[in-house]
Amino acid sequence: MAFRIGEHPMIFFVTFALPALLMFLGVIFEASAFLFILCTGWLGVAFLVLYLPQETDDTQ
């Protein structure tokens, strides 16, 4: 069940904006590498779950 990102602003915030903000704060405050790995994984999973199914929908 794929959501349209524009219809649910909270889903966009939690899946894309929040990890990007955490990565930005991690750069500023010199966080550990684990934070960057965690945020990158979070963004990758969010991309695979929410965006990719919309782009590869095989309905005919």
C-alpha positions as CSV (number, residue, x, y, z in Angstrom):
1,M,0.0,0.0,0.0
2,A,1.9,3.0,-1.3
3,F,1.0,6.5,0.0
4,R,1.3,9.7,-2.0
5,I,3.8,11.7,-0.2
6,G,2.1,15.0,-0.8
7,E,-1.2,13.8,0.8
8,H,0.4,13.0,4.1
9,P,2.8,15.7,5.3
10,M,3.5,14.0,8.6
11,I,4.7,10.8,6.7
12,F,7.0,13.0,4.7
13,F,8.4,14.7,7.8
14,V,8.9,11.4,9.7
15,T,10.5,9.5,6.8
16,F,12.6,12.1,5.0
17,A,12.9,15.4,6.9
18,L,13.5,14.1,10.4
19,P,16.5,11.8,9.4
20,A,17.9,14.6,7.2
21,L,17.6,17.0,10.1
22,L,19.3,14.5,12.5
23,M,22.2,14.0,10.0
24,F,22.6,17.8,9.7
25,L,22.7,18.1,13.5
26,G,25.1,15.2,13.7
27,V,27.5,17.1,11.4
28,I,27.3,20.2,13.5
29,F,27.7,18.5,16.8
30,E,30.3,15.9,15.5
31,A,28.2,12.8,16.3
32,S,29.4,9.3,16.0
33,A,29.4,7.3,12.8
34,F,26.6,5.1,14.1
35,L,24.2,8.1,13.8
36,F,25.1,8.6,10.1
37,I,24.7,4.9,9.4
38,L,21.4,4.8,11.1
39,C,20.0,7.9,9.3
40,T,21.3,6.7,6.0
41,G,19.5,3.4,6.5
42,W,16.4,5.2,7.7
43,L,16.3,7.3,4.5
44,G,17.1,4.2,2.3
45,V,14.3,2.1,3.8
46,A,11.9,5.1,3.5
47,F,12.8,5.5,-0.1
48,L,12.3,1.8,-0.8
49,V,9.0,1.5,1.0
50,L,7.3,4.8,0.0
51,Y,8.7,6.1,-3.2
52,L,9.9,3.1,-5.2
53,P,6.5,1.2,-5.3
54,Q,4.9,4.3,-6.9
55,E,7.5,4.5,-9.6
56,T,7.5,0.8,-10.5
57,D,3.8,0.1,-10.4
58,D,3.0,-2.4,-13.1
59,T,-0.8,-1.8,-13.6
60,Q,-2.0,-2.2,-17.1
